[in-house]
Amino acid sequence: MNGLSQKQYLELPLPTEDDPRSDQQRILDSLMAAGVEERVHIPVHILRELYPLLDNAKWKITVSLAWNGENWEMVEIEEGDTTAQHYGLAVDLGSTTVVARLLDCNSGEILKEVSCFNKQIQWGTDILSRIFYCKDNKEKLEEVRRATVESICECMDKLDASHSALSMVIAGNTTMIHFLLGMDAFCVFYTPHAVHADCPGFQLARDLDIPLKGYVYCYPAKSNYLGGDIISGMIDTELYKKNEISVFFDIGTNGELVIGNKEFLLCGAGAAGPALEGGVVRTGMRADIGAVDEVKIRDGNIYVHVIGSHKEDSGSHEKNSGNHEENSSGEEPRGICGSGIIDLIAELFLEGWIDIRGKLSPEKSPFIQERDNQLCVEYAPGLYFYQKDIDEFIRTKSAAHTMVEIMLRESGLDLDQADRFYVAGAFGKHVSKESAITIGMYPDMDRDHIINAGNSSLEGAQKLLLNRSLLIDIDQILEEMVYIQFAEVEDFLELMVAAQALPHTDYKRYPTVMKKLKERQKDIKL
């Protein structure tokens, strides 16, 4: 392993009248003999430990080194051989969830992975609420900083890693990194979008109040909206090394997009909308226990799967003469998350319950009714998806589609020239490819070429933790990336309006969807 930390067992020659080198020099010379060619700095708190530790250890010691961006720094000295206990941490600092992995830095093995909610949520589920909470207020900013650190520490406690890990790599968006470092993040959203720091690099863990012996590395950002989590995703997918052209799409409240290969990298980011994470939907919720995450409509009945239930426990929702029948023996539905919303809208469209504009047709099903002066569909007993919810979601999906369309146009490419279409993040992990294509969020392409990249932010953090040479690749990625401001694209709104139809106003772009629509409508008539 050529990681961000290393442990070296040294058997030092005892001092003699013929060899009166200092303890410090004796260690440095032994490290060089062991193959550590870079400069090693020994801080004063380690120097103070040399006596009597060396005598007690009979000059057989293990030294722990952490990379600080320029050279190795000795962060711990122990008696005997402890090289087998060499650990590090990779962290995805998400705005909703913090995920951490404990790794054996000798073998690269993942020992454990845990997650917790980001404690910033107490000031708002959306990032803007948190930014305004602490804007120009040092005391409140410190509260948010501490909440960020406490979230990471909670994961470390679950991993029992507070006293064993040497280094940590964190990937997160630009706002999350600002909060971690205790910097006002208003600049991220306010013109001219000149952020306070985009490449914080290596920081002493103790300076961040993180209980770690060595350094914390924060992935750099390309811009205010295209943060370190996306750069980490590039390291994970290795899009920048490939001959073939690939598309990388991380979609949530914001959408971040990269198109390119080893020759070029075009990137951009923009607001997609909170609908994808269950926000603004009346019965929307995060993908948690009780959330409807899958929906099917067959023979006029709605079938749902609820998180916390087994697949075989999927419930049918039937409406005959005003009666409901819930056959699920699993978790009771409490709301609907992003993947469930996409399934629901796709099924409503294929069944003809909504038209190409997404407007509900009450004559199509007794599930469609009027409540609070607007139409809605009862997708589970007592749970309703309203016309305003559909409209908001279609605006969100059209924004996502338009970002992809503009990036392809700016690069002079057609979609069929893209070899892979990576979808990153929790959204990409759980959403149905077919449903996303049906509503026009994903392009209509070979399904095998649409790849769930999973938590590429965490994967990229892990790769860097174990391979220090990737720091050169990160610099290369930042250098090659060309950032496109979607707000400056003249016909952005025009393209977005065109994409607000299901799946698109130009239905020829979605041949498999139109074929499936005809087949479903034929079955319904039969």
C-alpha positions in Angstrom: 0.0 0.0 0.0 1.1 3.5 -0.8 -1.4 5.2 1.4 -1.6 8.5 3.4 -0.2 6.8 6.4 2.3 4.1 7.3 3.7 2.2 10.2 7.3 1.1 10.4 8.8 -1.3 12.9 12.4 -0.3 13.7 15.1 -2.1 15.6 17.5 0.7 16.4 21.2 0.2 17.0 22.1 1.1 20.6 24.1 4.3 21.2 27.8 3.7 21.8 30.9 5.9 22.1 31.6 5.0 18.5 28.0 5.8 17.5 26.8 8.8 19.5 24.1 9.9 17.1 21.0 11.5 18.6 17.9 9.4 19.2 16.2 11.6 16.6 18.8 11.0 13.9 19.0 7.3 14.8 15.2 7.0 14.0 15.5 9.0 10.8 18.4 7.0 9.5 16.6 3.8 10.3 13.5 5.0 8.4 15.6 5.8 5.4 17.1 2.4 5.5 13.6 0.9 5.6 12.7 2.7 2.4 11.2 5.9 3.6 12.8 8.3 1.1 10.7 11.4 1.8 11.5 13.9 4.5 10.1 13.0 8.0 9.3 15.6 10.5 9.3 14.6 14.2 7.2 17.1 16.2 8.1 18.2 19.7 5.4 16.1 21.5 7.0 12.9 19.9 10.5 14.1 20.8 9.5 14.4 24.4 8.5 10.7 24.4 11.8 9.3 23.2 13.2 9.1 26.7 12.5 6.8 28.4 10.4 5.0 25.8 13.4 3.9 23.7 15.2 2.5 26.7 12.0 0.7 28.0 11.4 -0.7 24.5 15.0 -1.9 24.2 15.2 0.2 21.1 12.6 -1.8 19.3 9.8 0.5 18.3 7.0 1.2 15.8 6.6 4.7 14.4 3.4 5.9 12.8 3.7 8.4 9.9 1.0 10.5 8.4 1.3 12.4 5.1 0.7 16.2 5.5 0.7 17.1 1.8 4.5 17.8 1.6 6.2 15.3 3.8 5.7 12.6 6.4 5.0 13.6 10.0 5.5 11.3 12.9 2.3 11.1 14.8 2.9 8.2 17.2 5.7 6.1 18.6 5.1 2.8 20.4 7.1 0.0 22.0 7.5 -3.2 20.1 5.9 -4.2 16.7 2.4 -2.8 16.3 2.4 -2.6 12.5 -0.5 -5.1 12.2 -2.8 -2.5 13.8 -2.8 0.1 11.0 -6.1 1.8 10.3 -7.6 4.7 8.4 -11.0 6.3 7.8 -12.9 7.2 4.6 -15.9 9.6 5.1 -18.7 10.7 2.9 -19.9 14.0 4.5 -23.4 14.2 3.1 -25.9 17.0 3.9 -28.4 14.4 5.1 -26.2 11.3 6.0 -22.6 10.9 7.1 -21.1 7.5 6.1 -17.8 6.3 7.4 -15.6 3.2 6.7 -12.8 1.8 8.8 -10.1 0.3 6.7 -7.1 -1.9 7.4 -4.4 0.1 5.7 -2.1 -2.9 5.4 -4.5 -5.0 3.3 -7.1 -2.5 2.1 -9.9 -4.5 3.7 -13.1 -2.8 4.7 -13.4 -3.7 8.4 -16.7 -1.9 9.0 -19.1 0.7 7.6 -21.5 2.9 9.6 -23.7 5.9 9.0 -25.6 8.5 11.0 -27.8 11.5 10.3 -25.9 14.8 9.8 -26.6 16.7 13.0 -26.9 19.9 10.9 -30.5 18.7 10.1 -31.7 20.4 13.3 -31.4 23.7 11.5 -33.2 22.6 8.3 -33.4 19.6 6.0 -32.3 21.9 3.2 -28.9 23.4 3.0 -30.1 27.0 2.5 -31.8 27.0 5.8 -28.6 26.0 7.6 -26.6 28.6 5.6 -29.0 31.4 6.6 -29.1 30.2 10.2 -25.4 30.9 10.8 -24.9 33.7 8.2 -22.7 36.5 9.7 -23.0 35.0 13.2 -19.9 33.4 14.6 -21.6 31.8 17.6 -24.2 30.0 15.4 -21.5 29.1 12.8 -19.6 27.4 15.6 -22.8 25.5 16.5 -23.0 24.2 13.0 -19.3 23.4 12.9 -19.5 21.4 16.1 -22.6 19.6 14.8 -20.7 18.6 11.7 -17.7 17.3 13.7 -20.0 15.5 16.2 -21.6 13.7 13.3 -18.2 12.4 12.2 -17.3 11.5 15.7 -20.5 9.6 16.2 -19.5 7.4 13.2 -16.0 7.0 14.7 -17.5 5.9 18.0 -19.6 3.3 16.2 -16.4 2.1 14.5 -14.5 2.3 17.7 -11.8 4.1 15.7 -11.1 7.2 17.8 -7.8 5.9 19.2 -6.6 3.7 16.4 -6.9 5.5 13.0 -4.0 7.5 11.7 -5.5 9.4 8.7 -8.9 10.4 7.3 -10.2 11.4 3.9 -13.4 13.3 3.7 -15.4 13.9 0.5 -18.4 16.3 0.6 -19.9 19.2 -1.2 -18.6 22.7 -0.9 -21.0 23.8 1.7 -20.4 20.8 4.0 -16.6 21.4 3.8 -17.1 25.0 4.7 -19.1 24.0 7.7 -16.6 21.4 8.7 -13.8 24.0 8.7 -16.0 26.6 10.5 -16.4 29.0 7.5 -19.5 31.0 6.6 -21.0 29.2 3.5 -23.2 32.0 2.2 -20.6 32.6 -0.5 -21.5 29.2 -2.0 -24.9 30.5 -3.1 -24.4 34.2 -3.4 -23.0 35.9 -6.5 -20.2 36.0 -7.6 -19.9 32.5 -5.9 -16.3 33.1 -4.9 -16.0 30.5 -2.1 -13.6 31.0 0.9 -11.7 27.8 0.3 -11.9 25.2 -2.5 -8.7 23.2 -1.8 -8.2 23.0 2.0 -6.1 19.9 1.6 -4.5 18.3 4.6 -5.4 19.6 8.1 -4.3 18.4 11.5 -7.2 16.4 12.9 -6.8 18.0 16.3 -7.3 21.4 14.7 -10.7 20.3 13.5 -11.5 18.7 16.9 -11.5 15.2 15.3 -10.0 12.6 17.6 -7.4 11.3 15.2 -3.6 11.0 15.5 -2.8 12.4 12.1 -4.2 14.4 9.3 -7.6 14.9 7.7 -7.7 15.4 3.9 -10.7 17.2 2.4 -11.3 16.5 -1.3 -11.1 19.8 -3.3 -14.0 21.4 -5.2 -14.1 22.6 -8.8 -16.6 25.3 -8.1 -19.3 26.4 -5.6 -21.8 23.8 -6.8 -19.4 21.1 -8.0 -17.7 19.9 -4.8 -15.2 17.4 -3.5 -17.8 14.6 -3.6 -17.9 14.8 -7.4 -14.1 14.9 -7.7 -14.0 11.9 -5.4 -16.5 10.3 -7.8 -14.1 10.9 -10.7 -11.3 9.1 -8.8 -13.7 6.2 -8.1 -15.1 5.7 -11.6 -11.8 6.7 -13.3 -13.8 8.4 -16.0 -10.8 10.7 -16.7 -8.6 7.7 -17.7 -11.0 6.0 -20.1 -10.8 6.1 -23.9 -14.6 5.9 -24.2 -16.8 8.9 -23.4 -18.8 8.6 -20.2 -21.4 10.6 -18.4 -21.4 10.9 -14.6 -24.5 12.2 -13.0 -25.0 12.7 -9.2 -28.6 13.9 -8.6 -30.3 15.1 -5.5 -31.5 18.5 -4.5 -28.7 19.7 -6.8 -27.6 17.9 -9.9 -23.9 17.6 -10.7 -22.8 16.4 -14.1 -19.5 15.5 -15.8 -19.0 14.3 -19.4 -15.7 13.3 -20.9 -12.8 10.8 -21.1 -9.0 11.0 -20.9 -9.0 13.8 -23.5 -11.5 16.2 -22.0 -13.8 16.8 -19.0 -16.9 19.1 -19.2 -18.7 19.7 -15.9 -21.7 21.6 -14.6 -24.1 21.8 -11.7 -27.5 23.2 -11.0 -30.6 23.0 -8.8 -32.8 19.9 -9.5 -35.2 20.4 -6.6 -36.0 18.7 -3.3 -38.7 16.5 -4.8 -36.1 13.7 -5.5 -35.5 13.4 -1.8 -39.1 13.4 -0.9 -39.0 17.2 -0.2 -42.1 19.4 -1.1 -44.2 16.3 -1.6 -47.0 16.3 1.0 -46.5 12.7 2.0 -42.8 12.6 0.9 -40.1 11.3 3.2 -36.5 10.1 3.1 -35.7 6.5 2.2 -36.3 5.3 5.7 -38.4 2.6 7.4 -42.0 3.0 6.3 -41.3 4.7 3.0 -42.9 3.4 -0.2 -39.9 2.8 -2.5 -41.5 0.7 -5.2 -44.8 1.0 -7.0 -46.6 -1.1 -9.6 -50.1 -0.8 -11.1 -51.7 -3.9 -12.5 -55.3 -4.5 -13.4 -56.3 -1.3 -11.8 -54.7 -2.1 -8.5 -51.7 -0.4 -6.9 -49.0 -2.6 -5.4 -46.3 -1.0 -3.2 -43.2 -2.1 -1.4 -42.4 -0.5 1.9 -38.9 -0.2 3.3 -38.7 -2.5 6.2 -40.8 -5.2 4.6 -39.5 -8.2 2.7 -40.0 -8.2 -1.1 -42.6 -11.0 -0.7 -44.6 -8.7 1.7 -45.4 -6.2 -1.0 -48.9 -4.9 -0.4 -51.8 -4.6 -2.9 -54.0 -1.6 -2.7 -57.5 -2.3 -4.2 -60.4 0.1 -4.5 -63.7 -1.6 -5.2 -66.9 0.4 -4.4 -64.9 2.6 -2.1 -63.3 -0.2 0.0 -59.6 -0.5 0.7 -57.8 -3.8 1.1 -54.3 -3.8 2.4 -52.7 -7.3 2.1 -49.2 -6.5 3.3 -47.9 -8.4 6.3 -44.9 -6.1 6.4 -44.2 -2.5 7.4 -47.1 0.0 7.2 -46.5 2.7 4.7 -45.9 6.2 6.2 -45.0 8.1 3.0 -43.1 7.9 -0.2 -39.4 8.4 -1.1 -37.7 9.5 -4.3 -37.5 6.0 -5.9 -41.1 5.3 -5.1 -42.2 8.7 -6.6 -40.4 7.9 -9.9 -42.1 4.4 -10.0 -45.5 6.0 -9.2 -45.3 8.6 -11.9 -44.0 6.1 -14.5 -46.8 3.7 -13.7 -49.5 6.4 -13.8 -48.2 7.4 -17.2 -48.1 3.9 -18.6 -51.6 3.1 -17.3 -52.9 6.4 -18.8 -53.9 7.8 -15.5 -51.9 10.9 -16.3 -51.4 12.4 -19.7 -48.1 13.6 -21.4 -48.3 16.8 -19.3 -48.6 14.7 -16.1 -52.2 15.8 -15.5 -54.4 13.3 -13.6 -57.4 11.9 -15.4 -60.1 11.1 -12.7 -62.2 9.0 -15.1 -59.4 6.5 -15.4 -59.4 5.2 -11.8 -61.4 5.4 -8.6 -58.0 6.0 -6.9 -58.0 9.4 -8.4 -60.1 11.8 -6.4 -60.3 15.5 -5.4 -59.0 16.6 -2.1 -58.1 20.2 -0.9 -59.4 21.6 -4.2 -57.0 19.5 -6.4 -56.8 16.1 -7.9 -54.7 13.4 -6.2 -54.1 9.7 -6.4 -54.3 7.5 -3.3 -51.2 5.3 -3.7 -51.7 3.6 -0.3 -54.5 3.7 2.2 -54.7 7.2 3.5 -51.7 8.4 1.6 -52.1 10.7 -1.4 -49.9 12.1 -4.2 -51.3 15.4 -5.4 -51.3 17.1 -8.8 -49.0 19.8 -7.4 -46.6 17.0 -6.3 -46.6 15.6 -9.8 -46.0 19.1 -11.3 -43.1 19.7 -9.0 -41.5 16.4 -9.8 -41.8 16.9 -13.5 -40.1 20.2 -13.2 -37.3 18.5 -11.3 -36.9 15.7 -13.8 -36.9 18.2 -16.7 -34.1 20.1 -15.0 -32.1 16.9 -14.7 -32.8 16.0 -18.4 -31.9 19.5 -19.6 -28.5 19.4 -17.8 -27.6 16.3 -19.6 -28.8 17.6 -23.0 -26.9 20.9 -22.6 -23.7 19.1 -21.6 -23.9 16.8 -24.6 -24.6 19.7 -26.9 -21.7 21.7 -25.5 -19.4 18.8 -26.0 -20.6 18.3 -29.6 -21.7 14.7 -28.8 -24.7 12.6 -29.3 -26.0 10.3 -26.6 -25.2 7.2 -28.5 -21.5 8.2 -28.4 -21.5 7.8 -24.6 -20.3 4.4 -23.6 -21.4 4.6 -19.9 -24.0 6.6 -18.0 -23.0 6.6 -14.3 -25.7 7.5 -11.8 -24.1 8.3 -8.4 -25.5 8.7 -4.9 -28.3 7.1 -2.9 -30.8 8.1 -5.6 -29.0 6.2 -8.3 -28.6 3.2 -6.1 -32.3 2.7 -5.5 -34.2 4.1 -8.4 -35.5 1.8 -11.2 -33.7 2.4 -14.5 -36.9 1.6 -16.4 -39.0 4.0 -14.4 -36.4 6.8 -14.7 -36.3 6.3 -18.5 -40.1 6.1 -18.7 -40.5 9.6 -17.2 -37.6 11.0 -19.2 -35.2 11.6 -16.4 -32.6 9.2 -17.8 -32.0 9.0 -21.6 -33.4 6.1 -23.5 -30.3 4.0 -24.0 -29.0 0.5 -23.6 -29.9 -0.4 -19.9 -26.6 -2.2 -19.5 -24.8 1.1 -20.1 -26.6 2.8 -17.3 -24.4 2.1 -14.3 -25.2 2.5 -10.6 -22.1 4.1 -9.3 -23.3 3.8 -5.7 -21.7 6.0 -3.1 -18.8 7.1 -5.4 -17.9 9.9 -3.0 -17.1 7.3 -0.3 -15.4 4.9 -2.7 -13.1 7.7 -4.0 -12.2 8.7 -0.4 -11.3 5.1 0.3 -9.1 4.9 -2.8 -7.2 8.0 -1.9 -6.7 6.8 1.7 -4.9 3.7 0.3 -3.1 5.3 -2.6 -1.3 8.6 -2.1 -0.3 8.8 -5.8 -3.9 9.7 -6.6 -3.2 13.2 -5.3 -1.5 13.8 -8.7 -4.7 12.6 -10.5 -6.8 15.0 -8.4 -4.7 17.9 -9.6 -5.0 16.6 -13.2 -8.8 16.4 -12.9 -9.2 19.9 -11.6 -6.8 21.2 -14.3 -8.7 19.5 -17.2 -12.3 20.2 -16.0 -14.1 23.0 -17.9 -17.1 24.3 -15.9 -20.3 25.3 -17.7 -22.7 27.7 -16.0 -26.1 26.5 -16.8 -27.6 29.9 -15.9 -25.7 31.4 -18.7 -27.1 29.1 -21.4 -29.5 31.2 -23.4 -32.0 28.5 -24.2 -31.9 26.7 -20.9 -35.5 27.6 -20.0 -36.7 26.7 -23.5 -35.1 23.3 -23.3 -36.4 22.7 -19.8 -40.0 23.5 -20.9 -39.6 20.9 -23.7 -38.5 18.3 -21.2 -41.5 18.9 -19.0 -43.6 16.4 -21.0 -43.6 12.7 -20.3 -41.2 11.4 -21.4 -40.4 14.4 -23.6 -42.1 16.6 -26.2 -39.9 14.9 -28.8 -41.2 11.4 -28.1 -38.9 10.0 -30.9 -36.1 10.3 -28.4 -37.8 7.6 -26.3 -38.6 4.7 -28.7 -38.6 2.0 -26.0 -40.9 4.0 -23.8 -43.4 4.6 -26.6 -43.3 0.9 -27.4 -44.0 0.0 -23.8 -46.8 2.5 -23.6 -48.5 1.0 -26.6 -48.2 -2.5 -25.2 -49.5 -1.5 -21.8 -52.5 0.4 -23.3 -53.3 -2.6 -25.4 -53.3 -4.8 -22.4 -55.5 -2.4 -20.5 -58.1 -2.5 -23.4 -58.0 -6.3 -23.4 
